[in-house]
Amino acid sequence: MRYRSLLAGVAIVAGLALPAMARELTVVGFGGGFQDNARKHLFQGYATATGTKVVDDVYNGEVARIAAMVKAKDIGWDVVMVEAPELVRGCQDGLFERMDWSVVHKDKFVPGGTTTCGAGAVGWGVALFWDEARTPVGPKNYTELFDVAKFPGKRVLRSGAKMTLEIALMADGVAPGEVYAALATKAGQDRAFAKLDTVKPTVIWWKSGAQPLQLVGSGEAAYAVGYVGRTANAAKDGAKYPLLWNTLLYSFDFWTVVKGAPNATEGMKLIEYMTDAGPLRALAGDWAVSPATKAVADDPTIKAKNPGMVANHAGEGLSIDTDFWVQYGDDLEKRFAAWAAR
Amino acid sequence: MLLTLPAVGLVVVALLLPLIYLLCTAVRDPELRATLPRTAAMLRAWDGQGLPDEAVFAALVEEAREAAEGQRIGGLAQRLNFERTGMRGLLLRAAESEVAAPYAMGLPALDRNWADPAVWHVLRRASVGVTPLYLLRAVDLDMTAEGDVAVMAERPFLPLLSRTLWIAGMVTLLCLVIGFPVAMSIAAMPPMWARVALGCVLVPFWISIIVRTTAWFVLLQREGPVNSVLMALGLVDHPLQIMFTRFAVYLAMVHVLLPFAVLPMLSVMRRIDRRFARAAASLGAPAWRRFVRVTLPLAWPGVRAGGLIVFMLASGFYITPALMGGGGDQMLGAFIAEYATASLNWGMAAALGLMLMAGVAAVTLAGLGLARLALGRAA
């Protein structure tokens, strides 16, 4: 910061007229391997194609940071990657700009890949895995994962209601297609928490996406439900982690522009570039992505090359219901937090 | 008089103003008035009998539509839903619907909850501008539709508060019990060695809490060195579960907070004239009596200061318990952080903060009083 203001000072002293743009086009994501590869193919690809400098930063999805920026009218980010329920709620709260569909081509996305304030970026999912080097035979589905007698040891689940309650209901025998109808009722919610009660002493709860791999990799826990992208990558590096696609829960992350961002117009153009088939194909060469862009998501060669692509297994898994979590998220997360701390 | 001004100023700026701000945040209720100003004014004038009239229904729909269009309805939806489950969807559906006049007929047709007086009572209470809701929820109480105070079916926060104070108290006790002999022996060392020993106490200060906590994880995990040594020695036949237990939480917290107990005790002990203890011995007092009646009362200011600092810091911990403990070891601070940074419910965060502060103050005063009583009796 100080360096930048020094530069600005020098520029003013030198009598150079600075452009009105206060800072570089800034794009923020969740980090990890995806962002390292996106930096090369998407962010710098855009910079090369247009001559606009792009810098990127990392956050953990804390929408509160964006809310604080918008409130203080000091907006340090332009384009942000967000999860679907946060996008919908942030859109209602005025944290994100409405998408400019005259800049971003709406018809290139898969169904569900666009919302008022966001354009689909990449699909992601969680699924059950374990370390076959330590545990040759593991649970084959969620019902078995919740069978403490047959599968002793610690199991790693996400600390939060979203995904965990769906898993609990499926473990209790609810068909994937009926999970959300059940969770919308008090009886269904009680049933999910009752099922979680049966495994509670054997659960380690994760908050950041790296933890399931660390806990299973170090032998602290026997089984985990974690992000498939990271699990598949660890498996590629030699870990013996089978991915059970029948346990997949998946959703899309979205690109959006922060409300009042100084580079909002440029941000829309960046989103259009990042969701185009060309750059995404280049990205898919280095990293197993599941874009929300139809031409790439349905491309047979890319699908064949990336067996870990969520798009390959959408039929087997459960699509996380964004509308459900927008409506019931507050109550269920509150109840989950109180339940977990008991 | 003038000389006390800096101290008074510090108390006002560092204690009173934040406290007042916290209290205001905990009772402020601005969302409905800011988002639906006309509706709020009409609701304040409403007598609360039956359902409000058509004008209120119409104002609500019109203003909700404007707010949704202007992307500023989310805060109100969250506030109302916090008080009554289902209000989020109810309000947003009304804002997005095509309902036309007469709205007093149209809204209940859209969702029959709009014909429930309880929904309108929630709205009327939210139109006042201040609310006891957050403070009530912090102590596991709730408001009924009629505005009466009721006990919540689930009681999350009071047990959490007592757990937080218990953990902080145990950590304080452990820090004092471990830190006292450390401080005493450093105080008795020749200056050269005392400097080395003090350096050892201070080294952990140079390392971030996260790094130290992670180091404990490496040591204590199932396949870590501690379990390997225990197994090799034949003390246990299968790895102990140490991580994600209360024991691990105590261990990591004491490790982090020990210097805060040692340093104040050391500074007091260095000034204790050792001739007092010798005089007591020459008068025939055995070691335990010398300790209880001479050393401890003289070192008491340091023990008190160290204990206070450790207790205050420990009661605000939440990252270490989150990393080292299980679900049953989480502290109130985790919930305050969750409300402040994730669910953006600053009212609830402030209310819980006030409750934690009140709890800490009560325990501190009680502890100091008890200690004074015990010391007085011993002396």
Interface residues (C-beta under 8 A of the other chain):
Chain A: E62 V63 A64 R65 A67 R89 G90 C91 Q92 D93 G94 R98 K200 V203 I204 W205 K207 S218 G219 E220 K259 Q327 D330 D331 E333 K334 R335 A337 A338 A340 A341 R342
Chain B: A68 G70 Q71 R72 I73 G74 G75 A77 Q78 N81 F82 T85 R88 G89 L92 E154 P156 P159 L160 Q221 R222 E223 G224 M243 F244 A322 G326 G327 G328 Q330 A334 F335 E338 A340 T341 A342 S343 L344
